[in-house]
Amino acid sequence: MDSVKPLATSSKKSKLARTFAKVLHIRMLTGVSSVDGIRKANRTVVVKTADSQSTDSFDCSDEDQQERAAMEALLAKLFANITALKAAYAQLQYAQSPFDVDGIQAADRTIVSELKSLSELKRCFVKKQLDDPLPETAMLLAELTEQKSVVKMYEISVKKLNSQVRLKDSEIIFLKEKLEESKSNNKLLEKRMNQSGPLSVLENLELSTVNSNHFVRVLRHTVKTVRSFVQLMIDEMKSAGWDIREAASAIEPDVVFLKEDHKCFAFEAFVCRVMFENFHFPNFALSSESQSLPNKKQQQQQQQQQKKVYLRRFTEAKSLKSKELLLFLGQKPNSTFAKFCRAKYLQLIHPKMESSLFGNLRQRSAVSSGKIPDTAFFGTFGEMARWVWLLHCLAFLFDPEALIFQVNKGCRFAEVYMKTVTEEVFFLSTQPDLRVAFTVVPGFNIGKTVIQSQVYLSQSQHSHHQIKQPVHTKHR
């Protein structure tokens, strides 16, 4: 059988298509132009027959070789020219924002120049003026020009990103300034509210005008100061490396917290339990005051006089500003209020806790010796203690005195005696029957008026928990 030989074609269109395919194939494989195709002078085509392994060779002419090399050089120039045009257009966009007249004009001149070069390449291709004495050198120069244009585009992209970063930084600074301004305005509004708002009704308070609304206002502010102190305490614990989850579980074991940030209510409950302990006793049953306290019969005889004492204490503590509080406690260390603050601090802040938070026991030592530490931590505690003291004084202005109560764990939720510290539990819980996990803020009875306790509701881990009614702790 005769060997089959390939048909030779001289079509210009076919040659151009093969050249494009070859250049594009090389670029996909290596990312750069290749000149290997023009290093060989001859190209051999091997054709196998069915019964013979012989080959026939066809050598390309020097004219075809030069024409192919010139076409590849033209394509390399074309790619380099297009890339340079893209880089110039990117430069033009970058110069528009912010508006740069010189940059726009320079980019415009570059674009016009590149378009002229493209037009010249088109003219050479159409008129078949592809003669290039050094096609390999021309290809390498075109490749170098293309790479420079790519680098230029990357540089422009980096400039854009840096500009966006600077813009974002400016926005952050502006928002921080707005935040500080808002905080300042909030403090000013809060100060005005305290001066002329709901707490203004507490000024010039008289025994004949005291009512449950006054008590509710003081209680709300007391709870606010408790939460401020708890937040400061948690921040200090986090800074000292405490495990907040473990600490909350130690305070309220076997409680299912429906959200991670609900653990703060366990700390609020602990602080309230300590601060409101012995609330129903005159002067919080301080040992140093016990001998001077009148008995029950004498209390009835001296009731009016005793109420005047509590009203005087209320007015004195209420008139103090936050900056004056520590100074007042230091100047009157033997006052009932100062003794109350020192006793509650020593009861609330355990020595191991203070040592862990601050690395020493200096504050505790100062409090134990009758002194008042001039620290931000004790200042926040003192503000909280002041409002608990004010609430205590106000409770003994009523006839009969206000009674304090708390709700036992496991009780069903009853709106008469309690309200939840977060409404989210009704949406987050998968169980319809929510029980009281613990009391956060105690409730109060003023005659027939019930001020609800604040409780944390949770799905119980024990399905058969006994239900208990709220327990009232009466004044003895």
C-alpha positions, 0 to 999 in steps of 0.5 A: 500500500502506498504511503499517504502524504499530507496535502500541502496548502499555501492558504494565507488564512490557514497559516494565520490560524495555525500561528494564532493557535500556536502562540496562544497554546504556548502562552497558556502553558508557560505564560510567556512567549516562546521562541522555540518554534523558530529555533529549528530550521526544518519541520518533519512530518511523519506519516505511518502506513498500515503495513510500513513504518517508513517516514517521509520528511518535508522541509519547510522553506526559509521563506515560510520560517521567516514569515512565521517568525514575523507573525509571532513577533507581530502577535507578541507586539499586539498582546503587549500593546493591548496590555499597555492600553489596559494599564493606561485606562486603569491609570485614567480611572485612578486619576479621576477619583480624586480628580487629578488633571495632570494624571488624566492628561498623561493617561489620555496621551498614553491611550492615544499613543497605544491606539496609534500603535494598534492602528500601525500594527493593523496597517502592517498586517493588512498590507503584509508588511511583516518583515522584521530583521530580528523577530526573536529580539522583537518578541522579547522586547514585546514580552518585557513591555507587556510584563511592565504593563502588568506590573503597572496595573498591579501598582495601580490596584495597590494604590486604589486599595491603599486609598480605600484603606485611608478612606475607611480609617477616616470613617472610623475616626469620624465614627469614633468622634461621633460615638464620644460625642454621643456618650458625652451627650448621654451623660449630659442628658442623664445628669439633667434627668437626675437633676430635673427628671424622675429623681427630682421628686426625691428632693425635699422629701417629707414624711407625709409625701412619701409613697410607693412611686418614690420607692420604685424610682429609687429601686430602679436606680439601685438596680442600675448601679448594681448592673454597673458594678457587676459589669466592672467586676466581670471586666476585671475577672476577664482581665484576670483570666477567670472562666466566666462560665465556671464562675456563673455555674458556681454561683447558680449551679444546674441552671440552663442559660439560654444565651451566653450573655445571660450569665451576667444575671447570675453575678447580679443575683449574687451581688443583690443577695449580699447587698440586700441581706438583712435589709428588713432589719434597722441599720442592716443589723450591724453589730455595732448598732445592735446595743443601741437599737430599741426593742419592739415596744420602744420602737412603737413608742418612738416610731415617729422619731425613728422615721425622722432619723431615716429621713435625715439619713436619706436626705444626707446620702441623697445630696452627695455627689459621686465625687464627694462620696468617698470623701464623705465616707473617709471623713465620717468613718463611724457613721452608720452608712460608712460602717454599712459600706465597709461591712458589705464590701468585706462580705461581697469581695472575698480575699481570694477574689481581690487577690486574683483581680488586683494582685494584692489585698490593699483595698481589703486591708484599708477597709478592715482598718476603717479606711476608704480606698480611693480607687475606681473599683471601690468608687463604683461599689460605693455608689451602688452601696449608697443607693441600696442604703437610700432604698433601705432608709426609704423602706423604713419611712412607710407605715408599716415598713416595706417588706422584702421577698424573693422567689424560690427556685422552681416556682412557676412564673406568676406576673403578680409577684415577678417579672423576667429580666429578659423577655427573650426566654419566651422566644428562645426556650423550647419548653412552654413551662418555664420555671424560676431559675433564680431571683436576680432582684428581690421584690417588695411589699408596701402595704397592699402594693406589690413591687415585682421581683426580677427573676431569671426563667429557664427550662428546668433540668429536673422535671419534678421540681417542687413549686414554692410560693414567694417567701416574705421576709418580714421586719423583726 
